[in-house]
Amino acid sequence: MSGTSSSTKTYSYTNEDVTKVVRRFTADLLMIASSTKGMTEEEAAKYGHDVEYLAQRGFLKFVDVTLLDNGAEVTASQYLVRAGTNDLVPSKPGGVLWPAVGSPKVRIVLRYTDTYSQAEKDAAKPNLRFTWSSTDANLNHPSLKASDARDYSSNGYGISRKDFK
């Protein structure tokens, strides 16, 4: 006897779900700003705004946040967007009280989805708080050790955070 089977999973999430998840990311940024002084809390909130704007439109693949001291990596976190999944266990923000260093700078790099065309970028510019430009920064963090950290999710929309120390 033989047979076949198939299944389809659908996940629906709203902009409100994206907002809930990105606010947890923004809370992390605020903690990073407060603990490192590598950016102001006002800047952290503006970065959160841009991430939310891009995430709500499906243009965000991941965000890399790195603490640099005189150009050397100290610690980092990567936030991978996981839209359409319910396999994440939601966590509260935290675990990012990064160290104070002598010359702190927080670098934030966004990676976009392939659907973020030049026309979309031009249309988004007036709605973003920062002017984003390309970078050749190595986001593999070869001098740091990776570990899984936290997941932020709501109704099929999520972000998985990986920490590098």
N, C-alpha and C positions, 0 to 999 in steps of 0.2 A: 504494500500500500504506500502511496506517495501523496504528497500534498505540498502546497505552498501557503505561505502566510506573509502578510505585510502589516506594518503598523505605521501610523503617522502621528507625530507629536506636534502639537502647535502650542505656541506660547504667545500670549498677548501681554504687552506691557504698554503703559502710557507714558507721556512726558512727565507725569507726576512720579512714576516709578523711577525714571531716569533722574529726576530732581532729588528724590530721596537718597539714591545711591551716590550721586555726585556730591551731595552735602556731606556725606561721610568722608569722601575724599578731601573735600575742602576743610573739614575739621582736622584731618591729618595735616594738611598744609599749614593751618593756623598753629598747630602744635610745633611743627618744624620751624616756622618763622619765630615763634616765641622762644624756643629753646636754643636756636642757633644764632639768631640775629643776622642771618644771611639774606633775609628779605624782611620787609615790614609785614605786619598783619594786614594792612590795607592792600599791599601787593598780592598777598596770598588770596585774599577775597576776590581780587580781580582775576587772578589765574583760575580760581574756581568758577567764576562767571564764564570765562572763555571755554573751559572744559565742558561746562553744562550746555552752553550754546551749541557747541560742536557735537556733543553726545546726543542731544535731543534730535539732531538732524541725521544721525547715523554716520557721521564723518570721522569718528574717533576710533582708532585701533588700540592705542595704548598711550600712557603718559609715563615718562621717566623723570624722577625727581632725584637729584644728586647734590649732596653737600660736598663742596670743594674747599680746600684750605691751601691757599697759594697755588691753585691749579691742580692739586692732587686730590683724588677721590678719597673721601673719608667714609661715607656711607651713602646708600641709595635705596630707593624703592621704585618698583615698576608696577603700574596699575594697568592690567590687561582687561579690555572690555570683553564681556561674555554675554552678548545679547542672544536671547532665545534659549536660555538654559535654566533649568530649575535644580541643578545638581550642586549649587553652592549653598553652604551653610552661612547665613548672615551673621556678621560680627559687628561689634561696636567699634568706632574709630579708636585709635590709640596705638601705643607701642612705638611711637615715633618721636619720643623726646630725645632728639639727637644731641650729640655733645657740642659744647661751645668750643670753638677753635680760634686760633689767632687771627686769621684773615678769612672769615666765612663768606661763601657765595653759594647760593642755592641756584642750580641750573635746572630748568624745566624744559623738557623736549616733548613735543607731541608727535605722534605718528598717526597719519590719516589713513582712512580706507581708500580704496581705489575709486570710489564713487565721488570723491571730493575733487571735482574738476576745477580748472582755472576759473571758469565762469562762476562756480559756487564760491570759490575763494574771494573773487572780486565782490560778489554780492554780500559776503559775510563781513568784510572789512569794517564797515561802519558800525557793526554790532559787537565787535570784539574790543576788549580793553587794551590789548597789546598788538603790536605788529609782529607777526610771527615770520621767521625766516628759516631757511634751510641750515642744517649743520652737518658736520662730518664727525661729530663726537662719537666715540666708541661706547655704545650703550650695553655692551656685554659685561662691563665692569670686571675686567680680568684680574685686577688686584684685590678684589673683594670676594667673599664667599656667599653664595646664594642660599636662601632658605625661604620656604613657603611661610606666609604670614597670616593674612586675613582675607576674607571674602566679604564683599558688601553686595547685597542683592535685594530685589523687590520684584515679585511677579514676573519672572523670566528675564529680567535685566540685571546684570551684575558686573562687578569688577573684582578681579582676583589680584591681590597685592603680593608681590614677592619682594623680600628685603635682601639687601646686600650689605655685609659688614666686613 
